[in-house]
Amino acid sequence: MSQDIELQVRRENARLVIQDSQDPKAVGPIIGYAQEPLLPLADACTPLIPIIFNILVYVSIALENTPDDPSDGLTSDESASIYLYTMEWNDGHRSLYSILNETLRTADREHLQPWF
């Protein structure tokens, strides 16, 4: 990767951890998630029950469709979490990725607390 492209990638990703914009509409950095303990996928998604329709059903589907020893080098929970993030919900309900991405764009970081 050329240095120019690498620098651009760093600048784009920096917005997630540092406040580098004077734009009043820009959201602040996400603080505190790195100190949270890692949990099994079902336990980690339990706080999302009031936010995401049938989240634990979709967690079960993701876990059932993920091998016990994924070939990607991830744990089964890590691999299932990616599967879960990419799933579409049925019956017109919003998916996890849709709700999470909307929440990440809100200025009120308190709305992120159930997510970590």
C-alpha positions as CSV (number, residue, x, y, z in Angstrom):
1,M,0.0,0.0,0.0
2,S,1.4,3.4,-0.9
3,Q,2.1,5.9,1.8
4,D,-0.5,8.3,0.5
5,I,-3.2,5.6,0.5
6,E,-2.2,4.4,4.0
7,L,-2.3,7.9,5.3
8,Q,-5.8,8.4,3.9
9,V,-7.0,5.1,5.5
10,R,-5.6,6.2,8.8
11,R,-7.3,9.6,8.5
12,E,-10.7,8.0,7.7
13,N,-10.5,5.5,10.6
14,A,-9.2,8.1,13.1
15,R,-12.7,9.6,13.4
16,L,-13.7,6.5,15.4
17,V,-11.2,7.2,18.1
18,I,-10.3,10.9,18.1
19,Q,-12.2,14.1,17.6
20,D,-10.5,15.6,14.7
21,S,-13.3,17.7,13.2
22,Q,-14.5,21.1,14.0
23,D,-17.9,20.2,12.4
24,P,-20.5,20.6,15.1
25,K,-22.5,17.7,13.5
26,A,-19.5,15.3,13.8
27,V,-20.0,12.7,16.5
28,G,-17.4,12.3,19.2
29,P,-15.1,9.3,19.8
30,I,-16.3,6.1,21.3
31,I,-14.9,5.7,24.8
32,G,-14.9,2.8,27.2
33,Y,-15.7,-0.2,25.0
34,A,-12.1,-1.6,25.1
35,Q,-12.3,-2.1,28.8
36,E,-15.3,-4.3,28.6
37,P,-14.8,-8.1,29.1
38,L,-15.3,-10.4,26.1
39,L,-18.5,-12.5,26.4
40,P,-20.1,-15.3,24.6
41,L,-22.2,-14.0,21.7
42,A,-25.5,-14.8,23.3
43,D,-24.5,-13.1,26.5
44,A,-23.1,-10.0,24.7
45,C,-26.4,-9.6,22.8
46,T,-28.7,-10.0,25.8
47,P,-28.7,-6.2,26.5
48,L,-30.0,-5.7,22.9
49,I,-33.2,-7.6,23.5
50,P,-35.3,-4.4,23.9
51,I,-33.6,-2.8,20.9
52,I,-33.5,-5.5,18.2
53,F,-36.5,-7.7,17.3
54,N,-35.8,-11.4,18.1
55,I,-32.1,-10.8,18.5
56,L,-31.5,-14.1,20.4
57,V,-33.3,-16.1,17.7
58,Y,-30.9,-14.6,15.1
59,V,-27.9,-15.3,17.4
60,S,-29.0,-18.9,17.6
61,I,-29.3,-19.1,13.8
62,A,-25.8,-17.5,13.4
63,L,-24.3,-19.9,15.9
64,E,-26.0,-22.9,14.2
65,N,-24.6,-21.9,10.9
66,T,-21.0,-21.4,12.1
67,P,-18.6,-24.3,12.5
68,D,-17.2,-25.1,15.9
69,D,-13.7,-24.6,14.6
70,P,-14.0,-22.0,11.8
71,S,-11.3,-22.1,9.1
72,D,-10.8,-18.3,9.4
73,G,-8.9,-18.6,12.6
74,L,-11.6,-16.9,14.6
75,T,-13.5,-18.4,17.5
76,S,-17.0,-19.7,16.7
77,D,-18.5,-16.7,18.5
78,E,-16.3,-14.3,16.6
79,S,-17.2,-15.9,13.3
80,A,-20.9,-16.1,14.3
81,S,-20.9,-12.4,15.2
82,I,-19.8,-11.5,11.7
83,Y,-22.5,-13.8,10.3
84,L,-25.1,-12.1,12.6
85,Y,-24.0,-8.6,11.6
86,T,-24.5,-9.4,7.9
87,M,-27.9,-11.1,8.3
88,E,-31.2,-9.6,7.1
89,W,-34.2,-9.7,9.4
90,N,-37.5,-11.1,8.2
91,D,-41.0,-9.5,8.1
92,G,-39.8,-5.9,7.7
93,H,-37.9,-5.7,10.9
94,R,-34.6,-3.8,10.9
95,S,-31.4,-5.8,11.0
96,L,-28.6,-5.5,13.6
97,Y,-26.3,-3.7,11.2
98,S,-29.0,-1.2,10.3
99,I,-29.7,-0.3,13.9
100,L,-26.1,-0.4,15.0
101,N,-25.0,1.9,12.1
102,E,-27.7,4.4,12.9
103,T,-26.8,4.3,16.6
104,L,-23.1,5.0,15.7
105,R,-24.1,8.1,13.8
106,T,-26.1,9.6,16.7
107,A,-24.4,12.4,18.7
108,D,-25.6,10.9,22.1
109,R,-23.0,8.3,22.9
110,E,-25.1,7.0,25.8
111,H,-27.2,5.2,23.2
112,L,-24.2,3.0,22.5
113,Q,-23.9,1.6,26.1
114,P,-26.1,-1.5,25.5
115,W,-23.8,-2.4,22.5
116,F,-20.7,-2.9,24.7
